[in-house]
Amino acid sequence: MPNTTKDAAALQLEWLQHGYTTFAHHGPQALKVERLARAVGKSKSSFYHHFADPEGFQESLLHHHLEQARLIAKKEAACQSLDDLIEVLLEHKTDLLFNRQLRVHRSRPAFERCFEATTELTVPAILPVWGRIIGLTDQSYLAALVLQLSLENFYIQLTPDTLNRAWLLDYFAGLQHLVRSFQARKTDA
């Protein structure tokens, strides 16, 4: 009997993984039970065996995303350099795309709450390395403001195609240039 429980847990995880990736790449409108059943290779009744309804499935996805955000925050907190941070971001590409969908669809209260919760987890974790990356190690308040502003811009530009090493390097170089320009203007004034 233990194998049956293990098999059920594995199948439930498979549903969640497919749903998570589908949401990340195509948004909540793509979370159709029939579509997911085809992707998993199971019947729609299998879905309903594991999840009471699509709303419950969506709640499971949001819970999974918060767990992923906790993991990412730990990894970001351990980053010492831009290269370290880029590695974490690329390793968690699907999670970032999921978070982007939350941002895009944050008119839905559950998505807004989840987006805010992930931001509360990740912003403090990334802030120390962020300050070093953009050259504001002595001005943590300003570094936090730049981070908040750049997050909106980051998620607006983020797509499965843009989320790669070259784009991330270019994105961070642009932010570094912006901060240096601001600092140079401030000294000239």
C-alpha positions in Angstrom: 0.0 0.0 0.0 2.8 2.5 0.6 3.6 2.5 -3.1 0.1 3.6 -3.9 0.5 6.7 -1.6 3.9 7.4 -3.2 2.5 7.0 -6.7 -0.4 9.4 -5.9 2.0 12.0 -4.5 4.2 11.6 -7.6 1.2 12.1 -9.9 0.0 15.1 -7.9 3.5 16.6 -8.2 3.4 15.9 -12.0 0.1 17.8 -12.3 1.6 20.7 -10.3 4.8 20.8 -12.4 2.9 20.9 -15.6 0.5 23.5 -14.3 3.3 25.6 -12.9 5.2 25.6 -16.2 2.0 26.3 -18.2 1.1 29.2 -15.9 4.6 30.6 -16.1 4.7 30.6 -20.0 1.0 31.2 -20.9 -0.7 32.7 -17.9 -3.7 31.6 -15.9 -6.0 31.4 -18.9 -4.0 28.4 -20.1 -4.8 26.4 -16.9 -7.5 24.3 -18.5 -8.0 20.8 -17.0 -8.3 19.2 -20.4 -5.1 20.8 -21.7 -3.2 19.8 -18.5 -4.6 16.2 -18.7 -3.1 15.9 -22.2 0.2 17.2 -21.1 0.3 14.9 -18.1 -1.0 12.0 -20.1 -3.9 11.3 -17.7 -7.6 11.7 -17.7 -9.5 14.7 -16.4 -10.9 12.5 -13.6 -7.3 12.0 -12.4 -7.0 15.8 -12.0 -10.2 15.9 -9.9 -8.9 12.9 -7.9 -6.0 15.1 -6.8 -7.5 18.5 -6.7 -11.1 19.4 -5.8 -11.4 22.0 -8.5 -9.4 24.3 -10.7 -9.4 27.0 -8.0 -7.9 24.5 -5.5 -5.3 23.6 -8.1 -4.5 27.3 -8.6 -4.1 27.7 -4.8 -1.7 24.7 -4.8 0.3 26.4 -7.6 0.5 29.7 -5.6 1.6 27.8 -2.5 4.3 26.0 -4.5 5.4 29.3 -5.9 5.8 30.7 -2.4 7.9 27.7 -1.5 10.1 28.3 -4.6 10.4 32.0 -3.6 11.7 31.0 -0.2 14.3 28.8 -1.9 15.3 31.5 -4.3 15.6 34.1 -1.5 18.0 31.8 0.3 20.1 31.4 -2.8 20.0 35.1 -3.6 21.1 35.9 0.0 24.2 33.7 -0.6 25.2 35.5 -3.8 28.4 37.4 -3.7 28.6 38.7 -7.3 26.6 39.4 -10.4 27.6 36.1 -11.8 26.3 34.3 -8.8 23.0 36.2 -9.1 22.7 35.5 -12.8 23.2 31.8 -12.1 20.3 31.8 -9.6 18.1 33.7 -11.9 18.7 31.3 -14.8 18.3 28.3 -12.6 14.9 29.6 -11.6 13.7 30.8 -15.0 10.3 29.2 -14.7 9.8 30.7 -11.2 10.6 34.2 -12.5 8.2 33.7 -15.4 5.6 32.5 -13.0 6.1 35.6 -10.9 5.8 37.8 -14.0 2.4 36.2 -14.7 1.4 37.1 -11.1 2.5 40.7 -11.8 0.7 40.9 -15.1 -2.5 39.4 -13.6 -2.3 41.0 -10.2 -5.8 42.4 -10.6 -6.8 39.0 -9.2 -6.5 39.3 -5.4 -4.9 35.9 -4.9 -2.2 36.7 -7.5 -1.6 40.1 -6.0 -1.2 38.6 -2.5 1.2 36.0 -3.8 3.2 38.6 -5.8 3.5 40.8 -2.8 4.6 37.8 -0.6 7.3 36.8 -3.0 8.5 40.3 -3.2 8.7 40.5 0.6 10.8 37.3 0.6 13.2 38.1 -2.2 13.9 41.9 -2.0 15.6 41.8 1.4 17.5 38.7 0.3 18.8 40.2 -2.9 19.5 43.7 -1.5 23.1 43.2 -0.3 24.4 41.8 -3.6 22.2 44.2 -5.5 23.9 47.2 -3.8 27.3 45.8 -4.8 26.2 45.1 -8.4 24.8 48.6 -9.0 27.5 50.4 -7.0 25.4 51.6 -4.1 26.9 49.7 -1.2 27.1 52.7 1.0 23.6 53.9 0.2 21.3 51.0 1.1 18.2 53.2 1.1 18.9 54.4 -2.5 19.8 50.8 -3.5 16.4 49.6 -2.2 14.6 52.3 -4.2 16.4 51.5 -7.4 15.6 47.8 -6.8 11.9 48.5 -6.3 11.8 50.6 -9.5 13.8 48.2 -11.6 11.7 45.2 -10.5 8.7 46.7 -12.4 10.8 47.3 -15.4 12.4 43.8 -15.2 9.1 42.0 -15.2 7.7 44.2 -18.0 10.6 43.1 -20.2 10.8 39.5 -19.1 9.9 36.8 -21.5 11.0 33.2 -22.1 13.2 34.5 -24.9 14.7 37.5 -23.1 15.6 35.6 -19.9 19.1 34.5 -20.8 22.6 35.4 -19.7 23.3 38.0 -22.4 20.0 39.8 -21.7 20.6 39.8 -17.9 24.2 41.1 -18.3 22.9 43.9 -20.5 20.0 44.6 -18.1 22.4 44.9 -15.1 24.9 46.9 -17.2 22.1 49.4 -18.0 21.2 49.8 -14.4 24.9 50.3 -13.4 25.2 53.0 -16.1 22.0 54.7 -14.8 23.3 54.8 -11.3 26.8 56.1 -12.4 25.1 58.8 -14.5 23.0 59.8 -11.5 26.0 59.9 -9.2 28.0 61.9 -11.8 25.1 64.5 -12.1 24.8 64.7 -8.3 28.6 65.5 -8.0 28.4 68.0 -10.9 25.5 69.9 -9.2 
